[in-house]
Amino acid sequence: MGIEIRLASLDDIKGIVDAHCSSVSKWFKRVGGKEVEAKYEDLTVIERFSLGGPWMSAETCAIHINNLLLNGQYPLIALLNGKIVGELEFYVGEEKGILGNCGFIDVLEVHKSFRRRGVGKALVNKAKEIAKEHECDTVAVWPDKEAIEFYRRCGLSEPAYSITHAEIDLNRVKTKVRERYTINKFPESHEPLKEMNFLTPRILTSFAAWLKSRLETVVERDRLLSVRGCVKELQSCYVIETLWNDKEAAKLYLWVHKFREVSSVLNVVFGMAKEVGIAKLQLLMNEDIYRDLIMKYPHKVLHHEVILMKELK
């Protein structure tokens, strides 16, 4: 019997969780400030989440998959002899720039016991079919470094963006007052953003970043802080979102209409971040933007990433 690929439902949550958890050989929890080996059953929902995200427990995975389905996106599962052996999450949306109307592979996980059997390739091929049905210009992915060759074999071989992951030291950045700027509400729809230049985190598409920033969190709200809005005079939109369990560090989502306004936008955003106690702000920008605009700020480089794509038209 061959590999079957279909859209996931809430009845598939246990199998999805099993596939994602299959790579974990040992589970740990923090006791008295130290990591102690523990049984999966003894971990809280939040402890499981902290070890790999919403896919680590049925409670959080159900919320996550339901969010994708309610927003018309594509959590796909692979079945072999009726068993769920893999999952792929696929976003379809339009943006300005080289990717255009893009199908974006955000997550791909194959059960540890069923790798090297064509499961991942079957999931990617189904994603490409969906992209063609939506008349997408491209299919893209932000691959783990060890998965780059796999995606190239699947046809996603063209580099779309080379990305520098930088962390700004806001304690060493001087920002000006922002009273002259009007802060409007962050868009309820992606429509106004698709005509803007999406700058960071460039490891996502504009649509995927917008949707992810709006999805209801599956953890306690007091663990994450999110500040969002649009700077009317600079025609830009932003989201500042703290990292897991660390309110002094955050990542920046940023859209701008005009590149010449980026420095002014960053001044406003850096000031907002400092006002809420953020000391470190992470940006993932294409290398040319990093060289032209970010290198002048006190920072350190954390990683270098790449977005791969395949043109469909």
Backbone bond lengths (Angstrom), bond angles and torsions (degrees), N, CA, C in turn:
res aa  C-N    CA-C-N  psi(-1)  N-CA   C-N-CA  omega(-1)  CA-C   N-CA-C  phi
1 M - - - 1.465 - - 1.523 109.96 -
2 G 1.352 118.46 133.64 1.449 121.97 -175.87 1.511 112.97 -81.00
3 I 1.335 113.87 179.18 1.467 120.87 178.98 1.520 109.25 -78.93
4 E 1.327 116.66 128.81 1.461 122.16 177.36 1.523 108.98 -103.46
5 I 1.337 116.94 133.05 1.464 121.84 177.59 1.525 108.73 -117.69
6 R 1.327 116.63 129.73 1.465 119.89 176.76 1.516 110.11 -151.57
7 L 1.341 114.90 168.89 1.458 120.98 176.73 1.524 109.75 -68.38
8 A 1.303 116.44 137.32 1.465 121.12 179.77 1.523 110.98 -73.07
9 S 1.315 115.59 156.98 1.459 122.67 172.05 1.527 107.96 -131.98
10 L 1.326 116.57 174.24 1.458 119.53 179.96 1.528 111.86 -66.69
11 D 1.327 117.65 -19.92 1.464 120.29 175.72 1.527 112.17 -70.26
12 D 1.333 117.10 -12.74 1.466 121.32 -176.53 1.526 113.26 -96.94
13 I 1.314 117.61 2.91 1.466 120.80 -171.34 1.529 112.34 -58.72
14 K 1.314 117.94 -45.57 1.467 119.38 -177.75 1.528 110.96 -58.76
15 G 1.337 116.99 -43.80 1.456 120.00 -179.56 1.517 112.27 -66.14
16 I 1.331 117.22 -36.67 1.467 120.98 177.58 1.526 110.20 -64.59
17 V 1.323 115.97 -45.20 1.468 120.36 178.64 1.530 110.39 -62.27
18 D 1.322 117.75 -42.88 1.468 120.84 179.09 1.523 111.02 -59.27
19 A 1.331 116.88 -41.97 1.465 120.45 -179.85 1.522 111.15 -63.59
20 H 1.329 117.03 -44.50 1.462 120.01 -178.48 1.525 111.96 -70.84
21 C 1.321 117.28 -33.91 1.470 120.38 -178.42 1.527 112.75 -80.03
22 S 1.324 116.92 -12.07 1.470 119.64 -173.67 1.530 112.75 -63.58
23 S 1.325 117.65 -23.31 1.473 120.57 -178.70 1.519 112.81 -81.94
24 V 1.320 117.38 -11.24 1.461 120.85 -176.48 1.527 109.13 -89.79
25 S 1.311 116.33 117.04 1.463 120.05 -179.24 1.528 112.49 -89.17
26 K 1.336 116.30 -29.11 1.461 120.47 179.38 1.525 109.18 -139.42
27 W 1.319 115.58 142.64 1.463 121.74 178.30 1.527 109.16 -108.57
28 F 1.339 115.66 146.90 1.451 120.12 -177.89 1.531 110.25 -134.69
29 K 1.316 115.58 153.20 1.454 121.60 171.27 1.517 108.25 -136.06
30 R 1.326 116.52 157.77 1.454 120.42 -179.39 1.520 110.05 -91.28
31 V 1.321 115.23 125.63 1.462 122.29 178.36 1.522 107.41 -130.00
32 G 1.329 115.69 117.46 1.467 119.18 -179.65 1.516 112.97 61.30
33 G 1.333 116.85 33.16 1.461 120.88 178.60 1.518 114.32 83.00
34 K 1.343 117.60 2.11 1.464 120.95 -179.80 1.524 110.63 -120.19
35 E 1.337 116.01 151.71 1.462 120.88 175.92 1.521 109.62 -81.61
36 V 1.322 115.21 127.19 1.461 121.15 -179.14 1.522 108.31 -125.47
37 E 1.328 117.00 133.38 1.455 120.19 179.04 1.530 109.56 -62.86
38 A 1.344 115.67 139.10 1.464 120.27 -176.26 1.519 110.18 -144.43
39 K 1.329 115.26 164.30 1.454 120.26 173.17 1.530 108.96 -80.04
40 Y 1.320 116.19 147.91 1.462 121.10 178.43 1.525 110.51 -53.88
41 E 1.332 116.82 -42.22 1.462 121.81 -176.67 1.527 112.36 -64.26
42 D 1.332 117.31 -21.89 1.462 120.83 -177.80 1.529 112.91 -89.87
43 L 1.331 117.54 -3.61 1.455 121.23 179.81 1.525 110.21 -86.18
44 T 1.326 116.29 144.20 1.455 120.14 172.95 1.525 109.08 -75.95
45 V 1.320 116.45 167.05 1.465 120.80 177.52 1.521 110.55 -58.09
46 I 1.325 116.91 -42.32 1.466 120.89 -179.25 1.516 110.88 -67.37
47 E 1.307 117.95 -38.69 1.468 120.50 177.45 1.527 110.73 -63.24
48 R 1.320 117.36 -40.66 1.464 120.09 177.00 1.522 110.47 -64.02
49 F 1.330 116.75 -44.68 1.465 121.41 178.95 1.527 110.59 -56.78
50 S 1.316 116.64 -42.47 1.465 120.96 -176.02 1.526 112.01 -66.66
51 L 1.323 117.76 -17.29 1.469 121.75 -178.54 1.520 112.83 -96.12
52 G 1.331 118.37 10.91 1.461 117.96 177.56 1.508 116.13 164.48
53 G 1.326 118.13 2.88 1.452 119.82 176.70 1.512 113.90 99.54
54 P 1.331 117.58 -168.75 1.465 121.50 -172.07 1.523 114.33 -66.25
55 W 1.342 117.72 -16.25 1.463 120.56 -177.10 1.528 112.97 -79.51
56 M 1.331 117.23 -3.15 1.458 120.55 -173.80 1.523 113.89 -85.25
57 S 1.341 117.39 -8.11 1.466 119.30 176.30 1.515 109.07 -150.48
58 A 1.317 115.96 153.75 1.465 120.88 -177.08 1.520 111.28 -63.78
59 E 1.334 117.04 -36.18 1.464 120.29 -176.22 1.530 111.55 -61.61
60 T 1.337 116.54 -48.87 1.464 119.89 -177.69 1.528 111.84 -79.45
61 C 1.310 117.51 -33.24 1.465 121.01 179.87 1.530 110.56 -64.76
62 A 1.322 117.39 -39.32 1.464 120.54 179.85 1.524 110.82 -61.69
63 I 1.326 117.24 -42.59 1.465 120.58 177.96 1.522 110.34 -63.29
64 H 1.330 116.00 -45.08 1.468 121.51 -177.99 1.532 111.53 -62.18
65 I 1.319 117.43 -50.03 1.468 120.86 -178.79 1.526 110.45 -64.94
66 N 1.317 116.75 -39.90 1.461 120.11 178.82 1.530 111.05 -62.85
67 N 1.333 117.58 -38.94 1.457 121.01 176.42 1.526 111.53 -59.08
68 L 1.325 116.02 -43.64 1.468 119.67 179.85 1.525 110.78 -64.29
69 L 1.313 116.78 -45.16 1.466 120.48 -178.87 1.529 111.04 -64.43
70 L 1.321 117.41 -43.03 1.461 120.53 -179.09 1.528 112.32 -64.97
71 N 1.332 116.61 -25.16 1.458 121.39 179.36 1.525 112.48 -97.57
72 G 1.339 116.77 14.67 1.455 120.83 173.67 1.508 115.29 71.88
73 Q 1.330 117.68 23.17 1.459 120.74 179.61 1.531 110.38 -100.23
74 Y 1.323 117.10 -174.45 1.465 120.27 -164.66 1.533 113.38 -127.60
75 P 1.340 117.60 87.31 1.463 119.15 165.20 1.530 107.69 -80.97
76 L 1.320 116.87 113.45 1.458 121.84 -176.60 1.519 109.84 -105.76
77 I 1.323 116.34 143.63 1.464 120.10 175.50 1.520 110.03 -121.47
78 A 1.324 114.56 150.51 1.460 122.33 174.65 1.518 108.46 -109.26
79 L 1.333 116.68 132.89 1.462 121.95 178.62 1.517 110.15 -120.43
80 L 1.319 115.76 140.25 1.450 123.07 175.48 1.523 107.25 -130.44
81 N 1.330 115.46 116.25 1.472 120.77 -175.00 1.532 111.58 53.95
82 G 1.326 114.59 38.82 1.459 120.55 176.58 1.515 115.66 83.15
83 K 1.338 118.53 -4.87 1.462 122.11 -179.00 1.528 109.77 -99.63
84 I 1.330 116.68 136.12 1.458 120.97 176.25 1.524 108.68 -72.91
85 V 1.332 115.54 119.69 1.467 120.34 -175.55 1.534 112.01 -119.70
86 G 1.327 117.65 0.26 1.457 119.14 178.62 1.515 111.60 -171.84
87 E 1.345 115.27 159.93 1.461 120.70 178.46 1.518 109.39 -143.83
88 L 1.337 116.06 141.35 1.467 123.26 175.92 1.519 108.18 -133.03
89 E 1.334 117.05 137.20 1.459 121.16 178.08 1.519 109.07 -114.36
90 F 1.334 115.40 127.80 1.460 122.64 -167.14 1.523 109.92 -129.80
91 Y 1.349 115.98 127.00 1.460 122.37 179.81 1.527 109.31 -112.33
92 V 1.302 117.16 137.78 1.461 121.88 178.55 1.522 108.90 -121.76
93 G 1.336 116.35 121.32 1.459 120.25 179.91 1.514 111.24 -168.34
94 E 1.312 115.75 163.90 1.467 121.49 -173.81 1.520 110.53 -103.99
95 E 1.333 115.80 146.12 1.453 121.01 175.25 1.523 110.30 -148.87
96 K 1.322 115.24 163.30 1.451 121.73 176.63 1.525 109.30 -78.43
97 G 1.330 117.55 140.14 1.449 119.98 176.71 1.504 113.26 116.62
98 I 1.314 116.06 -163.81 1.447 122.64 -170.47 1.529 113.26 -64.85
99 L 1.328 118.28 -29.69 1.464 120.28 -177.00 1.523 112.33 -79.54
100 G 1.325 118.06 -30.66 1.463 121.18 178.19 1.520 112.33 59.83
101 N 1.325 115.86 -137.50 1.468 120.93 173.47 1.521 106.56 -76.26
102 C 1.321 116.68 109.46 1.472 120.55 -165.19 1.526 112.50 -123.85
103 G 1.327 115.25 138.71 1.454 121.92 166.83 1.518 107.72 -96.51
104 F 1.339 117.16 121.07 1.463 121.33 -171.58 1.522 111.22 -114.95
105 I 1.325 115.96 122.68 1.469 121.91 176.38 1.520 107.60 -84.69
106 D 1.318 116.04 112.51 1.463 120.31 -175.03 1.525 112.35 -99.19
107 V 1.309 117.68 -36.55 1.469 122.14 -177.54 1.517 108.80 -139.00
108 L 1.313 117.31 134.97 1.471 122.03 172.08 1.517 107.95 -142.48
109 E 1.328 116.00 118.58 1.471 121.86 179.61 1.514 109.33 -134.42
110 V 1.331 116.06 130.02 1.460 122.23 175.95 1.523 108.43 -115.69
111 H 1.316 115.95 135.18 1.470 121.23 179.10 1.528 109.76 -53.77
112 K 1.326 115.41 135.08 1.464 121.12 -174.93 1.526 112.91 -52.96
113 S 1.325 117.64 -35.08 1.465 121.13 -176.24 1.527 113.66 -81.07
114 F 1.356 116.76 -3.81 1.467 119.17 -175.06 1.527 112.04 -127.17
115 R 1.318 116.25 23.70 1.466 119.22 178.56 1.533 110.64 -80.38
116 R 1.327 113.73 159.08 1.470 122.24 -179.37 1.530 111.91 63.70
117 R 1.325 116.40 30.35 1.465 121.30 175.60 1.530 111.62 -120.79
118 G 1.324 116.63 12.27 1.452 120.08 178.19 1.519 114.53 88.71
119 V 1.335 117.43 7.38 1.463 120.25 -177.38 1.525 110.72 -66.82
120 G 1.329 117.27 -49.36 1.451 121.02 -179.42 1.522 112.11 -60.73
121 K 1.321 116.37 -43.16 1.469 120.10 179.89 1.522 110.77 -64.05
122 A 1.339 117.38 -39.23 1.468 120.47 178.85 1.523 110.80 -63.54
123 L 1.332 117.58 -39.13 1.457 121.08 177.89 1.536 111.11 -65.90
124 V 1.332 116.74 -43.34 1.460 120.49 179.20 1.529 110.44 -64.31
125 N 1.327 117.00 -41.37 1.466 119.82 178.95 1.528 111.77 -61.75
126 K 1.340 116.20 -38.29 1.467 119.41 177.20 1.525 110.35 -66.33
127 A 1.317 117.31 -39.34 1.464 120.78 177.38 1.525 110.17 -61.63
128 K 1.316 117.51 -40.43 1.461 120.71 178.42 1.526 111.08 -65.29
129 E 1.319 117.12 -36.45 1.479 120.48 175.78 1.529 110.83 -62.02
130 I 1.335 116.14 -44.23 1.465 120.34 179.46 1.524 109.83 -63.27
131 A 1.323 116.91 -40.64 1.460 120.64 179.05 1.527 111.02 -60.39
132 K 1.320 116.81 -41.43 1.468 120.34 178.85 1.522 110.90 -66.78
133 E 1.338 117.28 -37.56 1.467 120.46 177.15 1.524 111.10 -61.78
134 H 1.335 116.79 -32.10 1.466 121.72 178.66 1.531 111.69 -89.28
135 E 1.321 116.59 6.34 1.469 122.33 -179.64 1.521 111.49 55.90
136 C 1.327 115.88 42.21 1.459 121.35 178.76 1.534 110.62 -68.91
137 D 1.321 115.48 150.04 1.464 121.27 173.86 1.525 111.22 -79.76
138 T 1.317 116.15 -33.74 1.467 120.98 -174.93 1.525 110.89 -145.04
139 V 1.334 114.52 161.13 1.469 123.12 164.25 1.519 105.78 -119.27
140 A 1.332 117.67 134.76 1.457 120.92 -175.31 1.515 110.97 -136.16
141 V 1.343 115.04 162.19 1.464 121.03 179.18 1.527 108.80 -154.11
142 W 1.327 115.83 147.00 1.466 121.90 167.44 1.526 106.10 -101.58
143 P 1.322 118.10 100.11 1.466 119.41 -172.87 1.525 113.48 -88.59
144 D 1.330 115.16 146.30 1.461 118.73 163.09 1.525 107.55 -58.74
145 K 1.323 116.85 150.53 1.468 119.11 -176.07 1.522 112.14 -58.83
146 E 1.336 116.75 -36.13 1.466 119.44 -179.71 1.521 112.49 -74.41
147 A 1.340 117.87 -10.08 1.466 121.23 -178.88 1.526 112.74 -103.10
148 I 1.335 117.67 -0.28 1.462 119.83 -176.76 1.521 111.73 -59.25
149 E 1.315 117.92 -45.48 1.469 120.33 -178.60 1.526 111.21 -65.65
150 F 1.323 117.25 -36.52 1.468 120.23 177.30 1.523 110.36 -59.12
151 Y 1.333 117.06 -48.25 1.465 119.56 -178.38 1.519 111.58 -67.39
152 R 1.318 116.59 -33.66 1.465 118.72 175.97 1.519 110.86 -63.35
153 R 1.330 116.51 -39.06 1.473 119.42 177.25 1.527 111.09 -67.08
154 C 1.336 116.32 -25.10 1.464 120.70 177.46 1.523 112.36 -84.25
155 G 1.324 116.84 1.12 1.459 120.61 176.90 1.514 115.39 100.90
156 L 1.343 118.12 -6.02 1.459 121.00 178.30 1.528 107.45 -93.41
157 S 1.303 115.72 81.69 1.458 120.57 -169.80 1.525 114.32 -117.11
158 E 1.327 117.74 -9.20 1.459 120.24 -175.72 1.526 110.93 -92.28
159 P 1.336 118.51 122.89 1.466 119.66 176.72 1.531 110.51 -66.71
160 A 1.322 116.25 124.31 1.464 120.88 176.71 1.521 110.45 -93.53
161 Y 1.331 116.92 -44.55 1.452 121.98 179.64 1.524 109.67 -140.95
162 S 1.334 115.78 138.12 1.463 121.99 168.71 1.519 106.27 -104.83
163 I 1.317 116.69 123.22 1.463 121.55 -163.83 1.528 111.34 -118.30
164 T 1.325 115.38 137.16 1.463 121.55 172.32 1.526 108.58 -105.76
165 H 1.312 115.55 126.49 1.465 122.54 177.23 1.523 107.39 -96.58
166 A 1.335 115.83 107.37 1.460 121.19 -175.57 1.521 110.82 -118.23
167 E 1.330 115.30 149.47 1.465 121.60 177.06 1.527 108.94 -118.43
168 I 1.344 115.57 116.07 1.459 121.48 -179.04 1.526 110.31 -82.68
169 D 1.318 116.68 133.51 1.463 122.14 174.99 1.530 107.88 -88.08
170 L 1.331 116.30 94.66 1.459 120.32 -174.96 1.528 113.12 -67.49
171 N 1.313 117.64 -21.80 1.460 120.01 178.14 1.533 111.56 -65.69
172 R 1.322 115.99 -19.21 1.472 120.75 -178.95 1.530 111.70 -107.95
173 V 1.335 116.57 9.29 1.461 120.78 -179.79 1.524 109.40 -105.89
174 K 1.328 116.75 127.89 1.464 121.31 175.75 1.524 108.84 -91.50
175 T 1.314 116.61 127.15 1.464 121.06 179.64 1.520 109.77 -120.74
176 K 1.323 115.98 149.22 1.460 122.15 -179.84 1.524 109.93 -91.03
177 V 1.303 116.80 162.79 1.463 120.28 177.48 1.520 109.60 -65.78
178 R 1.344 117.15 152.97 1.458 121.15 -173.38 1.526 112.59 -119.92
179 E 1.344 117.44 20.88 1.460 119.51 -175.43 1.531 112.79 -59.35
180 R 1.325 117.64 -26.86 1.461 119.00 -175.71 1.517 113.13 -78.57
181 Y 1.329 117.45 -3.66 1.458 120.27 -179.26 1.524 111.30 -100.78
182 T 1.331 115.13 144.73 1.461 121.84 177.21 1.523 108.35 -100.42
183 I 1.339 116.79 126.12 1.458 121.37 -179.97 1.526 108.82 -101.77
184 N 1.314 116.46 114.54 1.450 122.50 178.22 1.526 111.03 -98.69
185 K 1.327 115.88 171.15 1.455 122.19 -178.48 1.528 111.75 -69.20
186 F 1.315 116.46 142.42 1.463 121.90 176.32 1.530 109.24 -64.59
187 P 1.341 118.96 140.95 1.473 121.50 -172.89 1.529 113.95 -59.52
188 E 1.331 114.84 136.04 1.459 121.75 174.27 1.526 110.97 -76.07
189 S 1.336 116.21 -21.83 1.462 122.81 -179.57 1.524 108.91 -121.19
190 H 1.335 116.01 154.03 1.461 119.36 176.24 1.523 111.53 -77.47
191 E 1.314 117.71 -11.77 1.463 122.15 -172.88 1.533 113.34 -51.34
192 P 1.346 120.26 -49.99 1.470 118.56 -179.25 1.525 113.54 -69.34
193 L 1.329 117.65 -20.82 1.455 120.79 -177.38 1.527 112.86 -82.40
194 K 1.324 117.04 -25.78 1.465 119.05 -173.71 1.529 112.62 -68.48
195 E 1.347 117.23 -16.62 1.460 120.72 176.67 1.528 111.95 -95.05
196 M 1.342 116.56 2.59 1.460 121.07 -179.97 1.526 109.88 -101.77
197 N 1.322 115.69 164.57 1.463 121.53 176.17 1.524 108.79 -85.85
198 F 1.335 116.26 119.69 1.459 121.30 179.43 1.522 108.39 -89.94
199 L 1.337 116.59 121.81 1.458 120.50 -172.17 1.517 114.63 -104.81
200 T 1.333 117.36 -41.23 1.465 119.84 -175.95 1.530 110.05 -154.95
201 P 1.327 119.16 144.32 1.469 128.84 -3.41 1.532 110.96 -79.01
202 R 1.330 116.67 114.40 1.455 122.33 -173.07 1.528 112.51 -71.45
203 I 1.326 117.49 1.75 1.466 121.43 172.45 1.515 111.56 -75.48
204 L 1.354 117.02 -9.46 1.459 122.96 176.42 1.522 109.29 -115.16
205 T 1.327 116.61 167.70 1.455 119.32 166.45 1.517 108.35 -83.62
206 S 1.328 115.83 164.45 1.461 120.08 178.45 1.523 110.98 -57.53
207 F 1.329 117.00 -45.18 1.464 120.00 -177.89 1.525 111.15 -64.79
208 A 1.339 117.40 -46.41 1.464 120.31 -179.61 1.525 110.82 -61.45
209 A 1.328 117.17 -39.58 1.464 120.45 179.22 1.525 110.61 -65.36
210 W 1.345 116.57 -45.06 1.475 120.11 178.64 1.527 110.78 -59.13
211 L 1.350 116.82 -47.82 1.460 119.87 -176.83 1.525 111.11 -66.76
212 K 1.317 117.47 -44.61 1.465 120.22 -179.87 1.527 111.07 -60.80
213 S 1.324 117.07 -36.23 1.466 119.77 -178.14 1.521 111.80 -70.47
214 R 1.336 117.57 -17.86 1.462 121.61 -176.44 1.528 113.60 -102.47
215 L 1.329 117.66 -16.63 1.457 119.84 -176.58 1.520 110.71 -64.79
216 E 1.305 115.16 141.82 1.460 119.98 177.79 1.525 109.89 -61.13
217 T 1.322 115.42 132.80 1.455 119.13 179.26 1.530 110.40 -66.16
218 V 1.317 115.42 148.84 1.464 119.80 179.77 1.531 110.85 -104.10
219 V 1.328 116.05 13.93 1.462 120.47 176.29 1.527 108.18 -126.76
220 E 1.327 116.44 172.97 1.454 119.50 179.99 1.526 110.40 -58.57
221 R 1.310 115.79 135.10 1.455 121.00 -174.67 1.529 112.73 -61.57
222 D 1.334 117.79 -29.39 1.450 118.24 -175.74 1.523 113.00 -74.49
223 R 1.330 117.45 -4.59 1.461 120.20 176.90 1.529 111.68 -85.49
224 L 1.321 117.51 -17.85 1.459 122.00 -177.66 1.521 109.75 -128.66
225 L 1.328 116.14 143.16 1.455 122.60 175.90 1.524 107.91 -121.23
226 S 1.323 117.65 131.42 1.459 121.70 179.90 1.522 109.67 -129.48
227 V 1.336 116.11 126.42 1.454 123.30 176.68 1.519 106.85 -119.98
228 R 1.337 117.72 125.23 1.464 119.97 -174.40 1.514 110.88 -143.19
229 G 1.323 115.24 157.66 1.447 119.65 178.21 1.518 111.18 167.40
230 C 1.327 116.65 -171.55 1.461 123.36 177.81 1.528 108.20 -132.02
231 V 1.330 116.92 135.48 1.460 122.29 176.36 1.525 106.66 -90.67
232 K 1.318 116.30 103.97 1.464 121.97 -171.57 1.525 112.17 -55.88
233 E 1.336 117.22 -50.89 1.460 120.80 -174.51 1.522 113.25 -66.19
234 L 1.343 117.28 -25.48 1.464 121.48 -178.53 1.522 112.24 -102.78
235 Q 1.336 116.81 2.37 1.468 122.49 178.30 1.537 110.91 47.70
236 S 1.304 114.52 56.09 1.468 120.51 -178.46 1.518 109.92 -139.29
237 C 1.343 116.23 154.35 1.467 122.55 177.84 1.515 109.05 -128.91
238 Y 1.322 115.87 148.50 1.458 119.74 -174.59 1.523 110.62 -146.51
239 V 1.317 114.85 155.48 1.457 123.46 167.04 1.523 106.60 -136.33
240 I 1.319 116.19 127.11 1.464 122.16 173.28 1.520 106.21 -110.55
241 E 1.322 117.36 116.26 1.467 120.87 -174.32 1.522 110.23 -128.74
242 T 1.328 115.97 122.79 1.459 119.38 -177.88 1.529 111.58 -66.35
243 L 1.319 114.80 154.49 1.450 121.07 178.00 1.518 109.63 -76.12
244 W 1.329 115.22 165.59 1.459 121.29 -176.80 1.526 110.69 -55.37
245 N 1.317 115.03 118.54 1.464 122.54 172.41 1.529 113.55 61.46
246 D 1.346 118.44 22.78 1.461 121.41 178.72 1.525 108.52 -143.04
247 K 1.312 116.65 95.11 1.459 120.75 -175.45 1.522 113.16 -77.86
248 E 1.320 118.13 -3.56 1.463 120.07 177.03 1.526 111.66 -93.96
249 A 1.323 117.86 -5.08 1.462 122.31 178.33 1.523 108.81 -125.37
250 A 1.328 117.04 140.39 1.467 120.52 -175.69 1.523 110.06 -146.73
251 K 1.330 115.07 163.40 1.463 121.34 172.29 1.519 107.76 -112.62
252 L 1.323 115.45 152.66 1.458 121.30 -176.78 1.516 110.94 -113.07
253 Y 1.338 115.88 129.85 1.459 123.73 167.98 1.528 105.75 -102.91
254 L 1.346 117.68 132.50 1.464 118.83 -175.43 1.526 112.13 -147.66
255 W 1.349 114.48 130.62 1.461 123.16 174.47 1.520 108.30 -123.78
256 V 1.342 117.78 137.06 1.470 121.25 177.25 1.530 109.36 -136.05
257 H 1.327 115.94 151.71 1.462 119.87 174.64 1.521 110.89 -80.58
258 K 1.346 116.19 -42.40 1.461 120.06 -174.42 1.523 109.97 -125.75
259 F 1.332 115.62 131.58 1.461 119.85 -178.60 1.529 111.85 -62.30
260 R 1.327 117.29 -29.92 1.463 118.62 -177.87 1.524 112.72 -68.33
261 E 1.341 116.34 -12.71 1.457 120.18 179.01 1.531 113.25 -92.25
262 V 1.339 117.11 -3.50 1.469 119.49 -171.39 1.529 111.78 -60.53
263 S 1.316 118.55 -44.73 1.468 120.32 -178.51 1.525 111.30 -60.36
264 S 1.341 116.76 -40.76 1.467 120.44 178.09 1.521 111.01 -65.98
265 V 1.331 116.16 -40.52 1.466 120.72 178.89 1.522 110.19 -63.26
266 L 1.326 116.29 -45.33 1.463 119.74 -179.24 1.528 110.84 -61.61
267 N 1.321 117.72 -37.55 1.458 120.54 177.62 1.527 110.84 -58.97
268 V 1.337 116.09 -43.57 1.465 120.59 179.33 1.523 110.62 -66.78
269 V 1.320 116.22 -47.09 1.462 121.04 -176.77 1.527 111.23 -65.52
270 F 1.327 117.13 -43.17 1.461 119.72 178.33 1.526 110.39 -60.47
271 G 1.327 116.61 -40.16 1.465 119.78 178.24 1.514 112.05 -63.61
272 M 1.341 117.39 -42.11 1.463 121.20 177.72 1.523 111.14 -61.83
273 A 1.318 115.57 -43.20 1.460 119.75 -179.39 1.525 110.88 -62.20
274 K 1.317 116.86 -43.15 1.464 120.44 179.62 1.523 111.28 -64.68
275 E 1.336 116.96 -35.45 1.466 120.80 -179.36 1.526 112.28 -62.16
276 V 1.342 117.57 -30.20 1.473 119.96 -179.57 1.531 112.05 -99.13
277 G 1.331 116.61 13.56 1.460 120.31 172.23 1.505 116.05 90.39
278 I 1.321 118.01 14.82 1.463 120.42 179.22 1.523 109.40 -85.15
279 A 1.333 115.84 129.91 1.464 121.66 -178.24 1.520 112.10 -104.62
280 K 1.329 117.40 -25.50 1.471 121.44 -177.40 1.523 108.75 -130.68
281 L 1.324 116.43 127.90 1.462 120.81 -177.80 1.532 109.23 -124.23
282 Q 1.333 115.29 122.72 1.461 120.40 -176.46 1.521 111.47 -96.79
283 L 1.349 115.42 134.66 1.449 123.40 177.73 1.525 108.55 -127.55
284 L 1.327 116.80 142.78 1.465 121.58 175.01 1.525 106.57 -124.38
285 M 1.340 116.24 100.08 1.451 121.90 -172.06 1.516 111.20 -121.60
286 N 1.340 115.11 152.54 1.449 119.59 173.67 1.532 109.08 -56.34
287 E 1.327 116.72 148.04 1.463 121.35 -170.73 1.524 113.11 -57.62
288 D 1.336 118.33 -37.11 1.463 119.15 -178.41 1.529 111.02 -67.48
289 I 1.352 117.55 -37.94 1.464 120.60 176.48 1.517 110.00 -66.76
290 Y 1.320 116.15 -41.14 1.464 120.28 178.10 1.527 110.56 -59.20
291 R 1.327 117.23 -48.51 1.469 120.84 -178.05 1.527 111.41 -63.66
292 D 1.331 116.86 -41.95 1.464 120.52 -173.92 1.522 113.35 -78.60
293 L 1.347 117.51 -30.88 1.458 119.41 -168.32 1.528 115.86 -124.14
294 I 1.314 118.11 -26.12 1.466 120.44 -171.37 1.527 112.66 -101.14
295 M 1.323 117.13 -30.35 1.466 119.74 -175.29 1.520 113.15 -59.85
296 K 1.335 116.76 -23.79 1.471 119.49 -178.11 1.523 112.64 -74.76
297 Y 1.342 117.41 -15.26 1.458 120.66 -179.73 1.532 110.42 -91.02
298 P 1.338 118.06 150.29 1.472 120.00 174.68 1.527 109.56 -64.54
299 H 1.320 117.04 121.62 1.460 120.13 -173.51 1.523 110.24 -160.80
300 K 1.324 114.32 171.87 1.456 120.60 168.64 1.518 108.35 -132.86
301 V 1.332 115.57 148.93 1.455 121.28 178.21 1.526 108.88 -90.03
302 L 1.337 116.02 125.92 1.463 120.92 -178.04 1.528 112.04 -93.09
303 H 1.338 116.44 -44.78 1.461 120.29 -176.62 1.522 109.59 -153.88
304 H 1.331 114.38 167.50 1.464 122.11 168.29 1.523 107.17 -121.12
305 E 1.330 116.39 133.63 1.460 121.62 -175.29 1.526 109.98 -128.23
306 V 1.335 116.21 171.41 1.459 121.01 177.64 1.525 109.21 -143.00
307 I 1.324 116.08 145.02 1.460 122.36 169.71 1.525 107.38 -106.64
308 L 1.334 116.35 124.28 1.462 121.42 176.62 1.515 109.74 -101.02
309 M 1.346 116.33 150.31 1.444 118.59 179.97 1.530 110.68 -145.94
310 K 1.328 113.98 165.51 1.457 122.46 171.52 1.519 106.51 -131.10
311 E 1.317 117.13 128.84 1.456 121.56 176.06 1.524 109.39 -79.66
312 L 1.330 115.74 135.04 1.465 120.93 -178.89 1.519 112.14 -105.54
313 K 1.328 117.91 -8.62 1.463 121.78 -179.22 1.510 111.04 -125.59
